[in-house]
Structure formats: structure tokens, C-alpha cells
Amino acid sequence: MRRFSGKEEGYIYSRWGNPTFTEAQDKIAALEAFGLVQNGSPMQVKGILHASGMAAITTLMIATLKPGDKILTHFSLYGGNGGIDHERSSAARHQLQSSPTFAI
């Protein structure tokens, strides 16, 4: 119960994190930041793994967009992205607008 109450650090449920995910996230972040310098010091970065592409896309949208922003999409993107336009989508709930377009 100490872990569930936050009194003890550690893994509780594998979908919320596990040693394999943590190790992979750290290794990928280190590879991505290799050789990058900020203010004369190696850049510190953090990686996040997701169980699906839509989870990654949703995280990106929620973390970087603000109400009123517009999203330029394309009809040939992953099929699940089509829901971005839907009036009950998380994008709509966050007051984001999407504009599907065709390639030229």
C-alpha cells in the first residue's frame, strides 16, 4: 500500500511503467541527444514510450497545442487520425481545429 499512497517509489502496474520501459526510454533518449550541447553542457533529455501510435499523437497534441490552434492533417495519415475532425474528439474538446488536405 505504500507504493499506491506515494510513500514508496516503485512500479505498481506495467502499463504505468516497468523496468524494461524505463531502460528503453533512457537509452533511446541518450541516443537521440548524443553530441547535443546546450549552454556548454550535454543536453539533458527524457524519452517517453507509448503503447500505440495514437497514444503518441495524442500526447504530442495535448502537450504542445493550446485552445484555438489549428492542425493541418492529410487524408492518407493513419486511419485513426480521421477521428481528429470528429465533433466529440479530444481535439474538439480541447478547442482545436483540424483542416484535412490533399497532397499536391
Number of C-alpha atoms within 10 A of each C-alpha: 8 9 11 11 8 9 9 10 10 13 13 12 8 10 10 8 13 13 11 9 17 13 11 14 16 16 14 16 16 17 9 13 15 13 10 13 11 8 6 7 9 12 13 12 13 12 14 13 15 13 8 8 13 14 12 13 13 14 13 11 16 13 9 8 15 12 13 11 13 14 16 9 16 15 13 12 10 10 9 9 17 16 13 20 18 13 11 10 14 16 23 17 10 15 15 19 18 18 12 15 11 8 6 3
